[in-house]
Amino acid sequence: DQTTHGTHVSGAGGPTDRRFAPQEDGMTLTDRQGHPITDNQNIRTIGDRGPSTLENYHFLEKISHFDRERIPERVVHARGAGAHGYFEAYGTAGGEPVSKYTRAKLFQKAGTRTPVFVRFSTVVHGGHSPETLRDPRGFAVKFYTEDGNWDLVGNNLKIFFIRDPLKFPDMVHAFRPDPVTNINDPERMFDFLSNTPESIHMVTFLFSPWGIPANYRQMQGSGVNTYKWVNAEGTGVLVKYHWEPLNVPIRNLTQQEADEIQGVNYSHATQDLYEAIERGEYPEWELSVQIMSDDEHPELNFDPLDPTKLWDQEQFPFLPVGKMVLNQNPENYFAEVEQAAFGTGVLVDGLDFSDDKLLQGRTFSYSDTQRHRVGTNYLQLPINAPKKHVATNQRDGQMTHFVDRAPDQDPHVNYEPSSIGGLREAKPAGQEHEPAYNEKLVRRKIERANDFKQAGETYRSFEDWERDELIRNLTGALLVCRPAVRDKMIEHFRQADPEYGHRVAESLAKASPEPGRLGSVSEQQGVEMAEEMGRTTD
Ligand code: HEM
């Protein structure tokens, strides 16, 4: 009695070929050894009241697997939601053939569809934290291209807090709850930020309504870091990536709106995405690039490799290159969304890294954490594996699921080079991109730091109500900070725009008449005042 149907969780793998014992049908419960389970309600005991015995194999397997159901959370971006879909190329970049800039195959021909998996997330707090928090949103896309996988691991906002990866662990510690009390404390966050002036531009976005996107469908995405595109001749250009939602307006929440939602639903963004896809209202985004020639651009007042800066859109217009449609929900959250592993190192031919330091630091961090979080063989999981030919000489390690050798590869030859049936290198797809360097090895900040100019421009670009919200939100958070921290922040805001600094200072003075950590108000009053003002402590 052999049947070859199978329950196949999409993206999750699973057996497709099953034989049945005589007492089984397709719905019979078994354990993972294939034993049919005849009693799933009672453990085996001596007499019906008696002690249990140690050979309760089914029970021990069931409970010990349950005991291991959790894997470590992502150290950041732990709370997320995902969906499958496709990316469709336009074949052009703002009207010109895209091949002028990149030879990456997925972009070349209008109408070429590449399957994708996307995971949206919040950043700072744990796996079940509310989705209404003031926090950047992750926007990570895995393209399963014909040349292997490409991950574009971005955020909703177009810039970042820091430009040197050495600062990332400190930054995340400061944003997290206090290590003693486990209570969130904006003072720790602003203590770090006030000593990190390059963060002021990002802080200006984060404490404005742009810091709480209404949901995942109505937000933008950005690669944030500067990458390169490489054409058939091996010529590179600097590139930034941007996702813009199609058919729906971008929507953000005020602190009050977010608080109201959070009071009744802390999963509203996951629910919104899931339900829209179930209704057949498939969310779509257009992908655009901004392009600069690959040099230092001394004419600009910032460094093109600095991820705390926007590239002016008049000077460097958005060139649309394709669109993405999300049309399928995951069948299993853990197998697909939780075990998904994205990384900035995952590029395909025609795409390259720039010398953006933050990008280089990230590129080590992702696969490193994933070998720990998911396991050595995380790339064998269906959600992470490319949807194309894979043949490596990597072997063994915990949870080896199969041997990824080529069908014609001699199984004895797990090394390269070989003349007796091993794998061979591929031919290059085009001219290598080979930038030249002649520099001293140094530890040094970039020259054109220019930490405040764009923060001021962003402040002035906001609508009045957005500026009002920004001042209110900053006041709420800074109110619980001691003067040394507040004053430094106010000085930074002042440098960005005198009015910006003045308004924050004035608003704080009104809210807290006496100097001191909480002025003359008690801790409890301070907290209440902060809450009233839309304090943003998450
Ligand atoms: C997730 C590190 C900056 C976007 C992560 C994870 C780590 C990490 C360790 C967890 C990955 C996992 O467990 O699978 C870093 C470091 C950074 C940095 C060291 C700076 C030096 C950024 C920036 C962005 C970003 C600038 C936005 C462009 C994301 C996203 C995720 C993530 C979207 C979640 C991916 C997912 O959905 O699985 N980051 N990150 N990160 N990071 Fe970063």
Boltz pocket constraint, residues with backbone or C-beta under 6 A from the ligand:
constraints:
  - pocket:
      binder: B
      contacts: [[A, 73], [A, 74], [A, 75], [A, 76], [A, 77], [A, 80], [A, 119], [A, 120], [A, 121], [A, 137], [A, 138], [A, 139], [A, 140], [A, 153], [A, 154], [A, 155], [A, 160], [A, 164], [A, 165], [A, 166], [A, 168], [A, 222], [A, 223], [A, 224], [A, 225], [A, 337], [A, 340], [A, 341], [A, 342], [A, 358], [A, 361], [A, 362], [A, 365], [A, 366], [A, 369], [A, 370], [A, 373]]
      max_distance: 6.0
